[in-house]
Amino acid sequence: MHALDLWLLHWLNAWVARSPAAFYSALAQGDRTPWVLAACTFVLLWFSGVPDPPAADGAPTDAKGRLTRWEARRRTVLTFGAMLAGYLLSRALQIPFERLRPLAVQPLPIRVPIDPTVWAQVQQNLGKQGSFPSDHAVMFFSLTAGVFAIKRWLGPIVLAGALYFSALRVGVGFHWPSDILAGAVLGVALTLGAFALARRWRFAPDAVVAAFEHYPVAAYPLSFLVLLDLTQRFAAVFAFLASLGSGYVHR
């Protein structure tokens, strides 16, 4: 597995390190862009489906077999919940799995054709964070699984984006290919698991969708803030968790 990891790492690195401009572009694209696109995708999913009231028997489709808007929103809520849970879980798993990122390994296993001072800053920011599993891959592929279940024609596009951004992150040395694979498996498994559980316990996602139906003035501004935090890689969520941990230590 290590030999395959190295081969794929070198192959993708050769692709993004073909020029300084290509490497800088890969660094920029792989950082914030996928999170912004993920937030936009959730908005699109939320307004998909046939705008009919939910069927009395709770059927997910209408008479023509089209997904109802209520069901599409239920699945969107489940996808977001699975993605957030997976992202937090992957960050937690990086603690016991003390695997260095390629950019932190010495001698450096990749080629970096950019200003050494810029690269040193990148290493300082990311070198101490664990590599396995990839939290970005969890987000990419958890969302992809949800999209296939809600808006199937969009699924291949989102999958292509997930593979592209994953390749960029490997190419610049942020992750080993096996980190991406583990994150992808975890993300897809959590989304599918959330859908399976929701077939028996409908209350939680239904309650969220109902809140938007009955209290839109409060629900939509709140959802905007949630999606804004998503574009910041859940910075507010981690700040909140850190404050809880700090409070516990002080007590």
C-alpha positions as semicolon CSV with decimal commas, in nm:
position;residue;x (nm);y (nm);z (nm)
1;M;0,000;0,000;0,000
2;H;0,286;0,237;0,080
3;A;0,439;0,182;-0,265
4;L;0,106;0,261;-0,432
5;D;0,069;0,568;-0,210
6;L;0,409;0,694;-0,321
7;W;0,344;0,624;-0,688
8;L;0,013;0,809;-0,691
9;L;0,160;1,093;-0,484
10;H;0,448;1,141;-0,730
11;W;0,217;1,117;-1,031
12;L;-0,027;1,378;-0,901
13;N;0,255;1,597;-0,775
14;A;0,409;1,597;-1,124
15;W;0,073;1,719;-1,254
16;V;0,036;2,015;-1,013
17;A;0,409;2,097;-0,995
18;R;0,454;2,135;-1,372
19;S;0,496;2,509;-1,312
20;P;0,490;2,756;-1,021
21;A;0,161;2,899;-1,150
22;A;0,000;2,554;-1,157
23;F;0,119;2,480;-0,803
24;Y;-0,006;2,812;-0,667
25;S;-0,339;2,751;-0,842
26;A;-0,367;2,405;-0,684
27;L;-0,297;2,549;-0,339
28;A;-0,563;2,817;-0,383
29;Q;-0,829;2,592;-0,536
30;G;-0,787;2,314;-0,283
31;D;-0,830;2,540;0,018
32;R;-1,160;2,734;0,027
33;T;-1,317;2,674;-0,313
34;P;-1,466;2,327;-0,247
35;W;-1,632;2,448;0,071
36;V;-1,797;2,740;-0,106
37;L;-1,915;2,504;-0,380
38;A;-2,049;2,264;-0,116
39;A;-2,257;2,543;0,039
40;C;-2,395;2,635;-0,304
41;T;-2,478;2,270;-0,368
42;F;-2,679;2,248;-0,047
43;V;-2,883;2,550;-0,156
44;L;-2,953;2,382;-0,489
45;L;-3,053;2,056;-0,319
46;W;-3,282;2,239;-0,077
47;F;-3,490;2,385;-0,359
48;S;-3,502;2,065;-0,566
49;G;-3,790;1,820;-0,582
50;V;-4,153;1,868;-0,684
51;P;-4,303;2,156;-0,479
52;D;-4,598;1,954;-0,352
53;P;-4,703;1,896;0,008
54;P;-4,585;1,563;0,155
55;A;-4,813;1,271;0,079
56;A;-5,038;1,157;0,359
57;D;-4,865;0,819;0,365
58;G;-4,520;0,980;0,369
59;A;-4,431;0,858;0,020
60;P;-4,102;1,014;-0,099
61;T;-4,223;1,053;-0,459
62;D;-4,534;1,183;-0,632
63;A;-4,762;0,988;-0,866
64;K;-4,510;1,032;-1,149
65;G;-4,220;0,898;-0,944
66;R;-4,060;1,238;-0,888
67;L;-3,899;1,319;-0,556
68;T;-4,115;1,553;-0,348
69;R;-3,964;1,874;-0,216
70;W;-4,029;1,759;0,139
71;E;-3,834;1,438;0,080
72;A;-3,556;1,623;-0,100
73;R;-3,521;1,853;0,200
74;R;-3,524;1,559;0,441
75;R;-3,238;1,400;0,249
76;T;-3,053;1,732;0,233
77;V;-3,076;1,763;0,613
78;L;-2,951;1,406;0,652
79;T;-2,663;1,467;0,413
80;F;-2,556;1,781;0,596
81;G;-2,577;1,606;0,933
82;A;-2,375;1,309;0,808
83;M;-2,116;1,541;0,654
84;L;-2,073;1,743;0,973
85;A;-2,053;1,429;1,187
86;G;-1,801;1,276;0,948
87;Y;-1,587;1,588;0,944
88;L;-1,574;1,601;1,324
89;L;-1,510;1,226;1,346
90;S;-1,227;1,241;1,094
91;R;-1,060;1,523;1,287
92;A;-1,091;1,314;1,604
93;L;-0,945;1,006;1,432
94;Q;-0,642;1,207;1,320
95;I;-0,530;1,220;1,684
96;P;-0,474;0,845;1,745
97;F;-0,363;0,789;1,384
98;E;-0,046;0,996;1,403
99;R;0,036;0,999;1,034
100;L;0,244;1,283;0,894
101;R;0,128;1,466;0,585
102;P;0,361;1,432;0,285
103;L;0,457;1,799;0,324
104;A;0,583;1,726;0,677
105;V;0,797;1,425;0,581
106;Q;1,172;1,472;0,552
107;P;1,326;1,442;0,303
108;L;1,035;1,594;0,116
109;P;0,878;1,331;-0,114
110;I;0,731;1,591;-0,352
111;R;0,853;1,871;-0,578
112;V;0,756;2,225;-0,472
113;P;0,831;2,485;-0,743
114;I;0,730;2,795;-0,543
115;D;0,890;3,050;-0,313
116;P;1,044;2,860;-0,015
117;T;0,916;3,120;0,231
118;V;0,559;3,067;0,110
119;W;0,599;2,692;0,134
120;A;0,745;2,720;0,483
121;Q;0,429;2,901;0,591
122;V;0,215;2,623;0,442
123;Q;0,419;2,362;0,629
124;Q;0,388;2,558;0,953
125;N;0,009;2,582;0,920
126;L;-0,057;2,219;0,826
127;G;0,250;2,020;0,923
128;K;0,132;1,945;1,277
129;Q;-0,218;1,829;1,182
130;G;-0,277;1,460;1,125
131;S;-0,324;1,325;0,775
132;F;-0,539;1,012;0,816
133;P;-0,825;1,009;0,731
134;S;-0,873;1,312;0,509
135;D;-1,143;1,536;0,657
136;H;-1,181;1,708;0,321
137;A;-1,247;1,374;0,150
138;V;-1,514;1,298;0,410
139;M;-1,686;1,623;0,316
140;F;-1,643;1,572;-0,060
141;F;-1,778;1,218;-0,075
142;S;-2,043;1,246;0,195
143;L;-2,195;1,527;-0,009
144;T;-2,154;1,328;-0,330
145;A;-2,349;1,033;-0,187
146;G;-2,629;1,264;-0,080
147;V;-2,646;1,435;-0,418
148;F;-2,688;1,101;-0,597
149;A;-2,984;1,030;-0,367
150;I;-3,149;1,369;-0,422
151;K;-3,060;1,501;-0,769
152;R;-2,913;1,212;-0,964
153;W;-2,813;1,408;-1,276
154;L;-2,599;1,632;-1,057
155;G;-2,423;1,337;-0,894
156;P;-2,158;1,277;-1,166
157;I;-2,071;1,647;-1,167
158;V;-2,023;1,657;-0,790
159;L;-1,828;1,329;-0,802
160;A;-1,596;1,475;-1,066
161;G;-1,543;1,779;-0,845
162;A;-1,470;1,556;-0,542
163;L;-1,210;1,360;-0,739
164;Y;-1,056;1,679;-0,880
165;F;-1,017;1,858;-0,546
166;S;-0,894;1,536;-0,383
167;A;-0,628;1,504;-0,654
168;L;-0,519;1,863;-0,594
169;R;-0,476;1,804;-0,221
170;V;-0,267;1,494;-0,284
171;G;-0,060;1,668;-0,552
172;V;0,044;1,956;-0,324
173;G;0,134;1,718;-0,042
174;F;-0,156;1,776;0,195
175;H;-0,256;1,408;0,195
176;W;-0,152;1,060;0,093
177;P;-0,387;0,891;-0,155
178;S;-0,487;0,637;0,112
179;D;-0,597;0,927;0,335
180;I;-0,838;1,029;0,061
181;L;-0,964;0,673;0,015
182;A;-1,030;0,632;0,388
183;G;-1,209;0,967;0,404
184;A;-1,420;0,881;0,100
185;V;-1,528;0,547;0,247
186;L;-1,611;0,710;0,580
187;G;-1,809;0,992;0,418
188;V;-2,017;0,765;0,194
189;A;-2,079;0,518;0,478
190;L;-2,205;0,790;0,711
191;T;-2,442;0,937;0,454
192;L;-2,584;0,596;0,362
193;G;-2,610;0,511;0,730
194;A;-2,799;0,832;0,800
195;F;-3,047;0,753;0,522
196;A;-3,093;0,398;0,655
197;L;-3,159;0,517;1,010
198;A;-3,400;0,785;0,889
199;R;-3,625;0,520;0,736
200;R;-3,709;0,409;1,089
201;W;-3,673;0,736;1,279
202;R;-3,818;1,012;1,062
203;F;-3,880;1,258;1,343
204;A;-3,546;1,445;1,346
205;P;-3,515;1,538;0,976
206;D;-3,891;1,596;0,951
207;A;-3,873;1,836;1,245
208;V;-3,601;2,041;1,075
209;V;-3,795;2,060;0,748
210;A;-4,112;2,151;0,939
211;A;-3,925;2,434;1,115
212;F;-3,851;2,591;0,776
213;E;-4,217;2,551;0,676
214;H;-4,358;2,706;0,994
215;Y;-4,084;2,950;1,103
216;P;-3,910;3,067;0,783
217;V;-3,823;3,411;0,923
218;A;-3,598;3,248;1,183
219;A;-3,496;2,930;1,000
220;Y;-3,359;3,082;0,680
221;P;-3,129;3,342;0,842
222;L;-3,001;3,070;1,073
223;S;-2,937;2,837;0,780
224;F;-2,748;3,118;0,606
225;L;-2,516;3,142;0,907
226;V;-2,470;2,765;0,908
227;L;-2,377;2,762;0,540
228;L;-2,147;3,059;0,595
229;D;-1,969;2,859;0,864
230;L;-1,948;2,568;0,620
231;T;-1,752;2,790;0,379
232;Q;-1,514;2,856;0,669
233;R;-1,468;2,481;0,731
234;F;-1,691;2,485;1,041
235;A;-1,473;2,739;1,221
236;A;-1,756;2,841;1,455
237;V;-1,834;2,477;1,538
238;F;-1,473;2,408;1,633
239;A;-1,454;2,732;1,833
240;F;-1,764;2,625;2,025
241;L;-1,621;2,278;2,093
242;A;-1,293;2,433;2,203
243;S;-1,476;2,660;2,446
244;L;-1,653;2,358;2,596
245;G;-1,321;2,181;2,640
246;S;-1,167;2,490;2,794
247;G;-1,458;2,525;3,034
248;Y;-1,426;2,163;3,136
249;V;-1,054;2,206;3,206
250;H;-1,115;2,516;3,418
251;R;-1,376;2,336;3,625
